[in-house]
Amino acid sequence: MKRFTYPALLLTLGLLSLVEKPPTTDWPEYNGGPDRNHFSPLTQLNPGNVAGLKVAWEYASGGVDTLKNNTQIQCNPLIVDGVLYGVSAGSQAFALDAATGKEIWKTAFTDDTFAMNSRGVTYWTDGRQARIFFAYGSLLYALDARTGKPVVSFGKGGKINLKDGLARPGADEYVVSNTPGVIYKNLLIMGHRVSEVAPALPGDVRAYDLHTGRLVWTFHTIPHPGEYGADTWPKDGHLNFGGANNWMGMAIDRQRGIVYVPTGTAAFDLYGSTRPGKNLFGNSLIALDAATGKRRWHFQTIHHDIWDRDIPAPPNLFTVVHDGKKVDAVSVLSKQGFLFVFDRVTGKPLFPIEERPMPASTVPGEKAWPTQPIPLKPAPFTRQSFSESDINDFVTDRDTVLAQLRRWQSGKEFIPLPLSPNRTVFFPGTDGGAQWGGAAVDEDGIMYVPAKQIPVTMGLVPTADGSLSAKAVDRTGSQLYQTHCAACHGQNREGSHDGSYPALTSISQKRNQTSVTQVLAKGQGMMPAFTHLKEDERKAIVDFLFGKTTSVVSKTGLNTSPYHHTGFTRWYDRAGYPVSRPPWGTLTAIDMNTGEHRWQVPLGEYPELVAKGVPPTGTDNYGAPAVTAGGLLFIASSRDELIRAFDRKTGRELWRAKLPAAGYASPSTYAVNGKQYVVIACGGGKLKTKSGDRYVAFALP
């Protein structure tokens, strides 16, 4: 019996006629499938012909903000029945003919909500109707996959607000969804992103009826009284603390009805005196019954996290041979460079995990947890410490770097932050190690992990009045800036070295006070809305940025922290290179059957260093690979604005192509009418690289 569906042409015309389906191999879910393995069974492209890849089409998605110059696209597009679904640099969803790149539809939402970088959409069909679930800031839309129009029977006029049910007195209002949810039967299971400061909202995981938008179940990641794990928090922790949220995505075993939910750190991310205890379910992998939200098992990868070491990516589900038997496994990566592997059903570790003693905190009131879990196998995919021998041979200001390193804390994992001017050296840095792109796994159980190995330095600074009290005090705009803004934009408004957070020293040359006030009120890009601040507090900050001094009476908010951090400062030398010895970015193949590494190669390069005879160093990177049954691994991710193909068995580079902007995203591969394509979103905008709005697809001529 032949299968029938809607081809791209009829989708364009909005017709309902049935025609024979052309031969198509899809990329139907985020990261390729419910297992999040970035794997495709396609074999047309292989090591023998991949060097012949050429650009097949380009699509300008729109939305580049030339004023900010740090607009991004992090989307991993879906391809279903010859139609590609993605998200633009301007946070709009769209559909294209996947063979030509011709636009079918595109949204034009202008809701009064904070929209941020989206990593993709969720597709659902019952064979008669098809929907795209797309988050625009805190609003979750159900769209008709044929037209892009909201499905009015879902929620209110086609949307629900993820903020509903989370709000509480004293908290901020920052809620967005940046990673697609998962489908289980009639449920759409969603996580969300919240702020990382003390007044953050909670990270509840929720399931909605995908037809109506009705809330079906909730799992409290900060347990309520009487729930498992409540004793790992102070009394009424669920009322006073936020975070511990799933922002990185989930994986699902639909056959067993289990959804695997990783979580991040409880807020405030880098100081936890007010939340003593292990803080379940922060920094945990949680196996939930997908139908009910009931906990089956969990494992906490960091106890009482005060290092912002969220689990950075969705889990991977795969099958391995372990002790002579096939085992269905689940694994999660770590920003620290660790890999935790478990039996998917029981939660039993497949390789030993050891609780090891860790340093105590020197900051008043902080009680670091005395031990942390360290997996003994597989070996870490990054180096684990930074010492004098790890400084690179061509650093431009060695004496300065040495003097700083000898003053600061380094040489071990999980050293708590000290009070500034002392600092802790994070290695790998605060965002990895592994990061949000995650890992690919092939049909043989080989995992491919992109990572970075760049040090970050950080300390803690007292807030304006240095107390936890809720009293009202006079604060200047400068003090408010130091408390609420300096962690990202720098103590002296200098911005971050890598360009992720822009400098504000000359903001008056780029924006007026009205536009900056609006950004503080509504958020923009990676920046949340400062709704937990009063209007006059926001005005005082803006006045400070524009050279005026204003004082306001300010009252501390929910669970205010007495400290804020000095910023996520990547440690570079004067020439702009990391002070650590290369590689600075890596791609590692790990045999998950044995836990042994197969190969590791640098990922990315600095052309000017290569021209001087320096071997490829790797670079800072964001994104992930796609791996195929044809023996290839495709990855962009690096700041050199290239996409590459590697031989997945050896790690040898086979092909590269220049992109219009860096591809800080994960590629998808698919086939239409027998031709295999590889597509990547080229958004740039991070690591001081230019922004872009293009999607570029490659194929053999």
N, C-alpha and C positions, 0 to 999 in steps of 0.2 A: 504494500500500500504506500503510495507516495505521500510525502508530507508537504503541506501548503502553509504559506505565511504571507505577510505583507513585505514586498521588496521596497527598496529605497524610493523608487519612482512613485509608487502608489502612496507611500507615506508623504511624499512631497505634495501630491495632488489631493491627499485626504480622502482617497477612494477606499472602498471596502471590498473590492473584488478579490477573489482568491485566484492566485496564480501559482505555478509550480515554483518551489523554492530553488534558487541557484545554489551550487555547492559552496558552502560557507563554513569556516571554522571560527568560532567566536572567542572572545575574551569577555565573558558575561558578568563577572563580578570583580569587585575591587581586588587588586593583586592577582587576578586571574581566576579565582574560584573561592569556594567557602573555606578551603584549607589555607588560603593566603600564601601559596607557594610560588607565585609568579612563574608558573610552569605552563608551557604549551606543548601539545603533542605534534605540532607541525614539524615537517622534515624537509620541505622544499629548499629552504636555506640551510646550508651546511658548510663545513670548513672548506670544501672544495670550490664553492662558488660565491661565498659571502663577500669577497673582495669586489664583486661586480655590482654591489648595491648602489643605486642612484636615487635621488629625490623623485618621488612619485607625485606628490602634491604638497602644498602648503596652505594653511588656513590662518588668516588673521582674526583672532578671536575678539580683539578690542579690549579696551579698558586700561591701557598703559597710562600711568600717571607720571608724566614727564617732570612735573614739579617735584614730586618726592623722589623719583628715580629709584624706588625700591619696590615697585609692584612685582608680584611673583605669580607663578602658576605652579602648583604642586600636584596637579591632578593626574591620576592614573585613569585614562579614559576607558570606557566599556565599549565593546563592539558586539552587537547582537543582530543577526540576520542582515548583515551588510550595512548597518547603521552605527555610526560612532556617536557616543554620548560623552560630553565633557563639560568643563567649566572654564570660563574665560578669565583673563587677567583682571577683569572688572567684576568677578564673582557672579556672572550670569551663566545659566545652564544653556547648552545648545545641542543640536543633533546635526550630523553631517552624513552625506553619502560616503561610506568608508572607502570606496574605490576611487573617488575623485576629489574628496574634500569639499564638495559643494554643500553649502549650508541648506538645511531643511527647515529648521526653526531655531530661534534663540529668544530667551526671556529678556524682559526689560523691567525687572523689579526695581522699585524705588522706595521700598518700605522704609519707614522711620526706624531702622534697626541697624545694629552694628554688623557689617558683613566682613568676613575675613577670608584668607586663603582657604580654598576648599580642595580636598584631595580626591574628590570624585562624587559620584552619584550611585544610587542603588536601583537596580532594575527588577521589576516583577511582572510576570504574566501568568494568566491561567489558560492561555491558548486562544482566548477570545478578546480580552482586553489586556493592555500593557501599560504599566505606569513607571515613571521615574520619580524616585523620592530624592529630594534635593533640599539641602539646608542653606538658607540665606540668612546668615547671622543666627539669631535665636529662633527663626521661623523655619519650620519644616513643611515643605510643600509636597503635595502629590500632583504630578503632572501627567497628562495624557502623553504617552510616548510617541504618538503619531504627530501631535500638533504642538506640544509644549504648553498647552493651556491647563490651568489648574483644574483638578477634578473636584467639583464643588461639593460633592457628597463627603469629602474628607475634611474633618474638622470644621472650621468656619470659612466657607468660601474657598476651600482647597488647601488650607494650612492650619497648623497648630503652633503654639508658642511653647518652646521647650523650657522657657522660664517659669511657666505655670507649675505650681506645686513645689517650687524650690525657694521662693522668696521668703525672707524672714527679717525681723527688725534688726537694724544695725549692719546688715550685710550690704555688699555692693550688688549690682544687678547684671554683672557680666556673665552671660551664658551664650556660647555659640557652639555649633557643631561643625567641626572641620574635617571629620573622617566619616565615610559612609557607614551606615548601620548594616545589620544582617537580617535576612528574612528567615523565619521559621513558620511554615504553614501559613496561618493567617496573621502572623505577628511580624512587626518591624521592631527590632531590638536596637536601642540607641544609647550611646554614651554622649558626652558633651565636654566642652572645655570651659573651665572657670578660671578666675584670676588666681595668682599665686601669692597674693598678699593676705594678711590676717582676716579681713572681712569677706573672704571668698564664700560663695555658695557651695552647698554639698554636691558630691559627685554621684548621686543616685543613678543606677542603671535602670532603664525603664523600657517596657514593651508596650507597643500600641497596636490596636487593631488596624491593619493596613487598609481596610475598606472605609472605616469611619473616623479613625484618629483617636478613638476612645482608649484611655489608659487601662491596660489589662493587669500588669504587675510591676512592682518596684522592688529593687534590691538596694538596701541602704549600705553604702560602702563605709559610712560612719555609723555603726550600729545604734539602733534605738534601745532604750531600756528593755532588758529581758532577751534581746537578740544575741546570737553568738558573736563574741568579740567585744561586747560593750564594756567588759571589765578591762580592756586594754587601753581605755580612755579615762580621763577624769569624769566625774559625775556630770550628766547632761552634756556629754561631749557632742551629741548630735545637734544640740542647739547653739553651740558656741564655736564650732570648727567647720571648716570647709575643705574643698579639694578632695584628694583620694579618688579622683575621677578617671573615667575611661575616655581619654582624648585621642588615643593612638589606634583605636579600632579593635575588632574582635575577630575570632575564627569560630566556625560552627561545624559540628559533626551532626548533620541532619539525620543520619540513620539512627544514631543513638539519642538524638534530642538533647545534646549538650552544647551550650555556648561557652566559649573560653574567653574570659574577660580579664585583661591586664589593667592595672591601675597605676596612678602616679602618686606623688607625695601629698600629704596633708599640708594645708597652708597654716602658717607661713613656712615656705619651703626650706629655709636655711637656719631657722632657730625655733626650738620647740619646747621652751621651758614651761609654757602654759598647757602643753599636751603631753605630760609624762606618760610613759608606757610604750608598748609595741606599736600601737595605733593601727590595728586591723580596721579596714582592709586596704590601707594604703600600701603601695608598692607590692601588690600581690597578684598572682595568677589565680583567678577564681573560676571554678567549673560550676556552672549553674544549669539547672533543669530549664531548658529553653521554653517549655510550656508554662512553667509556674514561677520561675525566678528563684527557686529554692536552691540553697548551696549544697553541692555534692562533695566538693573538697576544695582546698585552697593551699597555696604555699606563698609565704611572704619572703620576698627576695632581699628586702632591707627592713630592719626593725627600727622604728622611730627615726625615719629619714630626716637628716638635717644637712643633706648634700644635694638636694634636688635631683636625685638619681631615679626618676620615674622609669618604669619599664617603657622603653622608647618606641616600640613597634608592635603590630599585631602578632599573636602567636603563629607558629607553623604547625600544621597537622600532617603527619607522614607515617609511613610504615617502615620499620627496620627489622633486621634480624639481630636479636639480642639473646645471648646465652643459648644459641641454637634454635630459638623460637621467633616467629614473627610477632612483633609487638606494635600495636597502634600507639603512636607517641604524640606528645604535644611539647613544644619547647618555646621558651621566651629568651630574648636577648637582653643584654644589660648595657647601660652606658659605660659601665666599668670595664667592659670587654669580656664578660662572662656569658656562658650559655647554660641555662638550666633545662634539663630534659626529664620528662615524666611519662609514666604509663597514662594514657589518655583516660582510662576508665577509673583507675584506683588512685591516681595521684602519686604513686610510689616513684621515687627518683630512679632513673635507669642507670645513672652513674652516681658515685658517692658525693654527698654534700656535707661539708664539715663546718660546725660553728666555731669560729676562731675569735680569740680576744682582740679587742680593738681599743684605741686610745680614748681616754676620758676627755671631756671638754674642759677648757680653762675659762670659759665665759660664765659669769655669775648666773646661777639659776638653771643652767642647762645640764641635763642628765643624759648624756649619750648612752645608748644601749651598749652593754659591756661586750657583746659578741655580735658577729654578722655571719650569714651563711656564705661559704665559699665552695663552689663546685670544683671537685678535684679532676673532673674530666667532662667534656673536652678541655684541653688547655685553653687559656684565654687567647682571644684572637687579637688582642693588643698588648703592648707592654703595660706593666702595672704600677710602676713607680718612676719618679724623676729625681736624678741626682746629678752631681757635677759631671760624671762620665757620659750623661745623656745630652749635654749641650753640643750642638752641631759644630762641625769643624770650621765652618765659614761664617759663623755669627759675627756681626760687624762691631758689636760693643761687648766683647767677652768680659772685660773687667767689671762693667756695670752689672751684667747678668750674673756673674759669679757673686758679686757683693750682695745683690738682692737675694739670690738663692740661699746664701749662708745666713741671711737674717730670717728668712721665711721657713715655714714648716713644710717638709716634703719627705719623700722616701718610703711612703707606706700608703696603703689604701685607707680610706675612711678616717682621715685625720679631721676632727671637727674644726670649724672656722674659729680663728682667734679674733680678738679685738684689733682693729686697725690702729697703728700702721703695720702691724704684723699681718701676714697673710698665709693661707694654705695654698699649696700648689696642687691643683687637681690634675691627675694624669691617668687616663685620658681626660679631656676637658669636660666641662659641665654638661655639654650636649652629646657626649660620646667621644670615642667608642662607637657603638651602634647608635643609629638615630632613626627617625620616624619611617624611613623607607623600608627598613626590615630586611629579611633574608629571602633568598630563593632556594627551593629544594627541587631536585630532579627526581625522576622515577626510580633511580637507584639509591635514593636516600642520601645523596650528597648535597650539603648545604653550602650556599655561597653568600658570604657576609661582607658587605662594604662597611668600612669603618674609617675613623680618623684618629690620629695620634698627635694631638696638639695640646700643650699645657695651657691651663687657665688659672689665674691667680685671683684670690678673693679673701676679704675679711669682713668683719662686722663693725658697724658704726652706730652709736646711740641715736635714737630718734630725738626729736626736738626737746621734749621735757624728760626723756630718759626714764619713764615710768610706765607701769601698766594701768594706771588709774584712768578713770573715765572723766576726770575733771576737765573743765574748760580752761584753756590757757591762751594767752596771746601768742600768735605765731606769725612770723613774717613770711612773705612769699618765698624767700630764699630757704627758710626752714622747711616749709611745706614741699618745696622742690626736692630738698635733700631726702625727705621722708618718702615721698611718693614717686619721684622721677629719676633720681640719681642712679638707682640700681641698674637702669637700662641706658640712660643717656649720659652717665658719667658725673662724678662729683663736680667737675668744672664745666659741664655741658659739652664735653669734647666728643661724645658719642663713642660707640665701640670701634675697636681697631679694624674689625672686619667689615664694617658698614652695615651690620644687621640693625643697629640702632643709630639713627642719624645724629650728627652733631647739632646742637641748638645754639651755638655761639653766635651765629649770624642769621638767626631765624627771621629777623625783621627784613632781610633782603629777599626772602622767599615767600613769606606769608604776612598777612596783616593780623591784628589782634582778634578780629572777629572770627577768622577761619581757625585760628589756634584755639580759641574758646570753644568753637564747635567740635573740634577734634577731642578736646578734654571731655566734653559732654556726651559725645556719641561714639568715640573711638574711631580708629582707622588703621587698616593694615594689621600689623601684629599688636597694636596698642589697644587695650581695652578702654571702655568708657569709664570715666571717673565719677560714676553716679553716687558713690559712697561719700563723696565730698560735697559740701554745700556750695551753692553758686558763688558766694563771696570768697570761699577758699580757692576755687578754680580761678576766679578773677585775680586773686593775689599771686598765684603761680604765673599766670599770663603776664601780669604787670612786671614781675621779676624778670621774665624772659625778654621783656622789651625795655629793661633798664629802669623800671620804677620800683620804689619800695612801698609796700602796703602791708599793714598788720591787720589781722582778723582774730576774733575770738573763735578758737577751734576746739572741738571736743573730740577726744579719741573715740574710735568706732568699736565695733564688735571685736573682742579678743585682740586688742591692739598689741603689736610686738614692741618691746623696748629697743629693738635693734633693726636696722636695715643693712643690706649688704652693699659692698663697694662697687658692684657691677660684675658682669660676666666678661672679664678682661682676658682675651686671648693673649698669650705672651709671645709677641713678635719682636724682632730686633729693629734697628733704625731703617734697614733696607726693606722691611716689610715681609720678612720670612720668619716662620716659627723658630724659636730658639732651640727646640729639640732636634736631635739628629733624625734624619729621614729613616723610614718613610713616614710622611705626614698623612697620607691616605693610602688605604690598602683594600685589596679584595682577597678574601681567604676562602678556600674550599676545605670543608670538613666532612669526613665520612661519618655520618651519624650512626652507622651500624657499629663502628669500632670506637668512635670518639677521637680518632686520630686526624690530624691535619694532613691534607694531601698537597696543597701548595698555597703560597701567598705571593702576590705581586703588588707593586705600587699601582695606585689608581690616580691618574692625572699627572700632570707635569707643568713646570714653569719653562716655557720655551727659551727664555733668556739664560736660564741655568744650563739647559741642555746644550745651547750654543757655546757655552763656556766649557763643555766637556763633563759637566756634572750629570751622573746617571739620573734617570727619572726618579723624582722624589715622592711622587704622590702629592695630592693637594687636599685641602679641606673639601668636604663633599656632602651633598644632601640628595637623597633619592635611593633607588634600589635597582637591581638587575631584573631582566626577564631571561629565563633559561628555556631551551627547547629540546625536544627529542631529536632534533637534527644535529645536536652536539655543540650548540652555540650558547653563549651568554652575551646579552646586549646590555650595556649600561652607559648612561651619560654621567650625571651627578657631579662631576669635577668642575672646578672653577675655570678650567682652560677652554670651556665652551665646545667640547668635543663629545661625540657619541662614539663608542667603541664596540667591537665584537671580539670576544675571546673564545678560544678553544676551551670548552668547559672541562676537558680532561687534563689539560696541561697548564692552563693559564696564559698561553701564548696569545698575544694580540694579533688578530687577523685582518682587521679593517677599522678605519676611523673616518669620521666626517665632521666638518666644521658646522656648527649650528648658528642660527641668527642671534641667539642668546643662550646662556648656559641652561642646560636641562636639569634643573634641580627637581626632578620628578622621577617617576618610574615608567619605563616604556611598556607598551602593550604590543603583542604580535597576534596577527589574525590572518585569515585568508578569505578572499572574495573571488568567486568565479575561478578558483584554482590558483590564484596568485597570492603569495604570502607577502604581508606588509609588516613593517615595524614602525610604530609611531611614538613620538616623544613630544611632550609639552616643553616649550623653550621660553620660560618666564624670566630667568635670570633674577636680578634684583637683590641678591644676597652676596656677601663676600666681596663687596665693592665691584661687582660686575654689572653691566648694563641690564636694564629691564627689557622684556620683550613680550609679545602677545601671540607668537606663532605656535601652531602645531605642525610638525613636519613628519611626513610619512616617507619611508624608503621601501623600494622593491627592486627586483631585477628588471632590467629594461625589457 
